[in-house]
Amino acid sequence: MNYKKTKPEITLEEFLVLIKELKEFKSLKGNQYEIVSINDLILSFIRKSTG
């Protein structure tokens, strides 16, 4: 699943729905991250690269 921010602001609930199936993401600076877990409001991830 890919998510690209297109709306300037979204609610927390909208964000949580969008990331539910997310396994990895890339930062604006190009660093790659792997999602370890999502528990309630805590998103745990590991940086896989340093851009």
C-alpha positions in Angstrom: 0.0 0.0 0.0 1.3 3.5 -0.9 0.1 6.6 0.8 1.0 10.1 -0.4 -0.1 13.1 1.5 -2.4 15.1 -0.7 -4.6 16.8 1.8 -3.0 19.5 4.0 -4.7 18.2 7.2 -6.5 15.0 8.0 -8.0 13.8 11.3 -6.3 11.3 13.5 -9.0 8.8 12.7 -8.5 9.2 9.0 -4.7 8.7 9.5 -5.2 5.5 11.5 -7.4 4.1 8.8 -4.9 4.9 6.1 -1.9 3.3 7.9 -3.7 0.2 9.1 -2.4 -2.0 6.2 0.9 -0.1 5.8 4.1 -2.2 5.9 6.7 0.3 4.9 7.1 3.9 3.9 9.6 6.4 2.6 10.2 9.8 4.2 10.4 13.1 2.3 14.2 12.9 2.6 14.2 9.5 1.0 14.8 7.3 4.1 13.0 4.0 4.0 11.2 2.6 7.0 9.6 -0.7 7.9 6.6 -0.8 10.2 7.1 -3.2 13.1 3.7 -2.7 14.8 0.8 -0.4 15.3 -0.8 -0.5 18.8 -3.5 2.0 19.5 -1.7 5.3 19.0 1.9 3.9 19.0 3.5 3.3 15.6 6.8 1.4 15.9 9.2 1.3 12.9 12.8 0.6 11.9 14.8 2.9 9.5 16.1 0.6 6.8 18.2 3.3 4.9 19.8 6.6 5.5 18.8 8.3 2.2 
